[in-house]
Amino acid sequence: MFRKKDIFFKTLEEMADLIVAAVDRFATAVNGDLTDVAAFVKEMKEFEHQGDEYTHTVYTELNKTFITPIQRDDIMLLMKRLDDVLDGIEACAFRFDMYQVSRSDLYIRKFGDCLRHSALEIKAAIYLLSQKKLLAIQEPCVRLHELENEGDVLMRQGIKNLFQNVKDPIELIKYKEIYECLEETTDSCEHVANTLQSIIMRNS
């Protein structure tokens, strides 16, 4: 069904690689390397900016390409979903600076691991799409749904722990906001899976 890998698949792969790199940096930082929050946020913003450039590349190519490997609406939506993941990671990082938080906790670290696994599943799915292995994409999509459920549980457990153990209401609000932003980013990863599954149904 697909022709040889073109600019669209190439850029989607580059975007998936970027997500893995950004999430890996985020997870590493919240696991103990948050000594310079401003530098961390700047680095995450650079990842997000690179993602915007990839998105711009795809939109530009769509405007001058008559035949695309899959429906152009699917390409546009998939690229937007991938960009949403990067935006989410950058937004989570920004909250550490905005709220002057230089210390993560168990739940933030677990979220980092959850997002790291999600990024790897996204990469696996995007590369399978480029290789035309549509039915095989289902496996990483299922895993992304499971990881989103893990994110829901982490947020509930984290917020419950805050209300049980944190006496300072300002600190409680800060960490609750970070948990919610992290959970929204796991939602963004699941939205990638939903988009891919729609592509599978239309092209299988």
Secondary structure by P-SEA (a helix, b strand, c coil): ccccccaaaaaaaaaaaaaaaaaaaaaaaaacccccaaaaaaaaaaaaaaaaaaaaaaaaaaaccccccccaaaaaaaaaaaaaaaaaaaaaaaaaaaaccccccaaaaaaaaaaaaaaaaaaaaaaaaaacccccaaaaaaaaaaaaaaaaaaaaaaaaaaaaccccaaaaaaaaaaaaaaaaaaaaaaaaaaaaaaaaaacc
